[in-house]
Amino acid sequence: MDKETLFYMSVDTLEDLKPIGSIFDLSGKVAVVTGTLGLALTVIYRLAECGASVVCGARNAQAGNLVEKEMTGRGYQVKFKQTDAGRLEDIRALVAFAEETYGTVDIVVPIAAVWEARAFVDVEEETWDKILDTDLKGQYFLCQAAARSMIRGRKGGKIVAISSVAYRADDMAKMAMMTPYNAAKAGVIGMAQGMAKELKQYGINVNCVAPGGMLTPGAMTNGTAASRLYGPEYDRDLMENGKATPVAANPDEVALMIVAMCTDISNYMYGQVIDVDGGSQFSFQEKPWSFTMEGGLHA
């Protein structure tokens, strides 16, 4: 077969491609998101901006009602329902509310999470349970409830589990002290990959985004209890060692990837883990070491 024929065979495939703008059009889709501040707020906004109707759930009713008011004022379809993301009955009620309000759920993004810095030898059962109930069990059963809705609706769907680079023990530099969170976020990845294998048959894409450091209300208040427990030395070390960790000044850096995974961008992706962390695992070169290229340090 000659090269010209091969070329036009490739050109023919272009005729079947959806316009790139329509890839990000979520009009008619219903999304469920847990959390209302920081990353969750940005994801809610971006999903609504793409045309989705969004139901968000969180414990803080005041914050949630403000989110609904703000998004509605911007012309978006966003509803809030008070939800404890670690309680099974609340999670199922959130999905039921989304179905009653907008119809079948098409997208779920379980962002709500809690964490506390504690030395491994100091972690108590109450702390472990609080973190694992919200960050792992809560995600599992929210995704289960949403998947049931998607299966009943017979339209497929998108599940974007939220891990963290803490899954690879990338947490507080030279401090650690996040073992329950490490365990929960590593568990999320195993959960997502297991779900992906079962739910593909229903046209449901399950993938996972692992954010790195972000400047959010949760991040800014993390360590308050630990500070009281461990004292000024903890605060000094946390501030000094934290300088080495990339931190997204705006959580939209992560939200954009999460929302992309809610669109047709992820149609051929199953069980994938995408780290969005500013390259925290790398030691980046800071000078252009070159003897030959114009602009190099030694050229």
Buried (B, 14 or more C-beta within 10 A) or exposed (E): EEEEEEEEEEEEEEEEEEEEEEBBBBEEBBBBBBBBBBBBBBBBBBBBBBBBBBBBBBBBEEBBEBBBEBBBEEEBBBBBBBBBBBBBEBBBBBBBBBBEEBBBBBBBBBBBBBBBBBBEEEBEEEBBEBBBBBBBBBBBBBBBBBBBBBBEBEBBBBBBBBBBBBBBEBBBBEBEBBBBBBBBBBBBBEBBBEBBEEBBEBEBBBBBBBBBBBEBEBBEEBBEEBBEBBEEEBEEBBEEEBEEBBBBEEBBBBBBBBBBBBBBBBEEBBBBBBBBBBEBEEEEEEEEEEEEEEEEEEE
